[in-house]
Amino acid sequence: CSDGGLLISLAESCILGNIGFKGKVDVNGRWDSALFGEIQSRIVVSVPPNQLKNLRKLAEETNVPIIELGIVSGDRMTLDGVLDIPLTEVSQAWKGGLAGHLQ
């Protein structure tokens, strides 16, 4: 989550996998920091539903905190209360960036 924070990591994962995301993030404190903060030691992991139990077990065994953010599915990127947009728009915004908005 280093370049752009959690929300950008999720967006890039959606773009790379060409699949949407539906999730919920409980934000304590500043939402900009929670979603875009580039703090160390955060990673996004996506596993098939049948492997979630194994991931939880591994995290517990290694004393690593884990938060389930949502599921990958569909053709939209949704985050309750924050955004709900088609994956095509996510991809266009990521590829075009600031330059695309300045034209």
N, C-alpha and C positions, 0 to 999 in steps of 0.2 A: 504493500500500500504506500510505497514511498513517493511516487510521482503523482500527486493529485489527491491522494488519500483514498478512503474506502469507496466512495461513490464512483470515482474514476476507475478504480480497479474492477468494480462490478461492471461498469459500462464496457471497459476493454474486454472483459471476459465474455460478455454478451456478444460483442462484435466479433471476436475471434471464433467463438463457438457457433455464431449465427443462430442463437436461441435467446429468448427473453428471460427475464427474471421477475419474480414476484416476491417481495419481501417486506419486512417490517423491522425498523430499527428504533429501539427506545433510546432517546437521546437525553442524557442528563447533563445539563449545562448548555454550552453553546453548540448549536446545530452545525455551524460552519466548521468548527473545530472537529466535531465528531465525524462529519462526512467528508471533509476535505483536508483535515490535518495529516501531516506527513510524519507522524510519530513512528518511532522504530518498533520493530518486533510485532507487527501485525501482518497477517497473511490471510488471503482468501483461499479456501479449499473447497472444491466441488467434488462430491462423491455421489455415486448412485444411491438411491434410497436404501437398498439392501446392505450397503456398506457403512451407513451412518452409525450403527451400533459399534462397529469396529473402530471407527474414528473416535467416538466418544471414549471407548475403553483405552485406546492409545493415549489420548489426551489426559485421561485420569491417571494412568500409570506413570506418565512423565510430568505430572503436575503442571500441565499447560491449560490455562483457561480456554474455554470454547464457547462460542455463541452461535446458535443456529440463526442465520439471517433470513432464509427463505428457500425458495425452490426455483430451479431453472425450468422454464416451459414457455410455450407460446411465442408471440412475435412482438411483445411489448416489454418495456422496462418500467416496472411499477415499484414504488416504495411508499407505503401508506403515509398519506399526509404530506409527502414531499414532491413526488412526481408520478406521472403516468403518461408515457409517450411511446409511440411506435419505435421499434428497433431500427427501422430505416432512418428515422430522424436522429437517433442516437449516433448511428454510424456516420451520417452526413455531417453532424456537428463535430464529431471527433476528427473526421478526415479534413473538413474545411477549416476548423478552428477559428481563431480570431480573424484571420485573413478573409474568410468567407463572409463574415459579418461586416467587414469594413468596405466592401465593394458597393 
